[in-house]
Amino acid sequence: MPALPLRDPLAAAGLRSQARHRADVGRLGLPSGPPANATALGELASLLDGVRLLGAMPRLSSAPRGDGHLVVDVPGWRAPELSGLPLRRYLLRLGYDARGWGFGTNTGDPRRDVERLSGRVLELVAETGRPASLVGWSLGGVIARDVARRHPDAVRRVITYGTPVTGGPRHTTVARAYQRGPRPDARRVAERLDPTAPVPVPLTIIFSRRDGIVAWQACLDHTSPEAEHVEVASTHIGMGIDPDVWAVVADRLARP
């Protein structure tokens, strides 16, 4: 099944959204390995998502206003905390209490990071008096999902994009890096965080068939009862500045 095209000039310029709600994930298949080499090379076009972001500013500015609740942004593997700053600034403008996860670069140790993010979320929720929403990019989404499993009363909603749900890093182009990196147990831990138990809070999964880092089929959640899936036309690296991702995040955060 081909990726969403950007043939519409308004969509290519960011003036119109390409995001599509997908209720047919049961028919979309299972992952068979990392993305194809040609798809991985497509990541070189990630900067084009920044161009679309500029064109999308008028429609992004009309997104629903936030209610001030806490939103914690979790970066992807090897991504610095600053990687989520553009999205956080956008959410701040909408009226959310958007914050980074507080631990700098995600070095790929899910076991440790689930524990310490759980503690941070519980502390912040106690301070604010309301459950938090978690937004996770790639491996950051894996961590956010497991925090929600452990502490559903403290988590209002989880939104992930480019997050491998099935098979841990086996269906990513960085699988070898996981195996030889500074955290040799990262692969085993990531697989333990697969959805063997449903995520018990509202869950929005954003995926793209242009994703050259994570096989898009590995992002699909066939277990969690409150999971919804939205397809976009972004590369993996470009998701952090893709206007359609931002629009979906803003829309879902505004829902009760």
Protein Blocks (a to p, Z undefined) as FASTA:
>chain_A
ZZddfkblklmnopacfbdcdfklmmnopafbdcdfklmmmmmmmmmmmmmmmmmmmmmm
mpccdehiacdddddehiafklmmmmmmmmmmnopacddehlapaehiaklmmmmmmmmm
mmmmmmnopacddddehjlmmmmmmmmmmmmmlpmbdcdehiafehpjmlccklmmmmmm
mblklmmmmmmmpcfbccfbdcdddddfkbckbcfklmpcckbmkbccdddfbdfklmmm
gfklmmmmmmmmmpZZ
